[in-house]
């Protein structure tokens, strides 16, 4: 259990509270039980240190006020929107035989000895926190789930978790699921194109057809040139035949 020093305060105006914060103090209030609400102030540095710890709002804290100790439960924290520093904290006084509803985090252990996970299974967490109704003097810090020996397809339900005495889930009437060991997801690779159907092969075929067409055109041009040459020779021969021989 964490312990922190607190001081009773008698601030009545916003200006007095502002001065208190400028001195590095966080105003707070303690309520609950049959006693009157009590206003206090705490060190900003110590409050930030507690907030940084896991499950701050579900851990009981011992407040030492003027030499007396009191067990309280943090219920709400207000933060400055610019600096993100805590500017007010509400505490619930722990009273015997009283009950409170809290969200308790779930912790999973023995992952390395879980056969289902070793075979490639996946831990599918359905609830990371479970809402419980707890006696103020018996609040669990976490709910432990043991994965040892669980195979693929196993389902962890609330009934498989050992809850402290007089601690009950707020959801009644059904054995709800906390997590499952699911089968691995299979990724199917895209099919490879068959040989000769690739883009490069198609382009190559087009290039070949283009080359053949060009060669054909060249052959036709040469043939046409040959025909022209032949026609020209015939014309020259006819001219020679028509020209009379020179007189001697």
CORPEZI-V675944 format. One record per backbone hydrogen bond with DSSP energy under -0.5 kcal/mol. CO is the residue of the C=O (numbers start at 1). NH is the residue of the N-H. Records with the same first field share a line. If there is no record, write none. Layout:
CO=NH + NH
This chain:
2=62
4=64
5=43
6=66
7=41
13=17
14=18
15=19
16=20
17=21
18=22
19=23
20=25
21=24
24=44
25=27
26=42
27=89
28=40
29=91
30=38
31=93
38=30
39=9
40=28
41=7
42=26
43=47
44=48
45=49
46=50
47=51
48=52
50=53
53=56
55=58
56=59
59=74
60=2
61=63 + 72
62=4
63=65 + 70
64=6 + 66
65=68
68=65
70=63
71=94
72=61
73=92
76=90
78=87 + 88
80=84
85=80
87=27
88=78
89=29
90=75 + 76
91=31 + 93
92=73
93=95
95=98
98=136
100=102 + 134
102=104 + 132
104=130
105=143
107=145
109=147
110=113
111=114
113=115 + 149
114=118
115=119
116=121
117=120
122=124 + 182
123=125
124=126 + 180
128=106
130=104 + 132
131=170
132=102 + 134
133=168
134=100
135=138
138=140
142=144
143=107
144=146
145=109 + 147
147=150
150=116
151=154
154=181
155=157
156=178 + 179
157=160
158=161
161=163
164=167
166=168
168=133
170=172
174=176
176=158
178=126 + 127
179=156
180=124 + 182
181=153
182=122
185=187
186=188
187=189
194=197
198=202
199=203
200=204
201=205
202=206
203=207
204=208
205=209
206=210
207=211
208=212
209=213
210=214
211=215
212=216
213=217
214=218
215=219
216=220
217=221
218=222
219=223
220=224
221=225
222=226
223=227
224=228
225=229
226=230
227=231
228=232
229=233
230=234
231=235
232=236
233=237
234=238
235=239
236=240
237=241
238=242
239=243
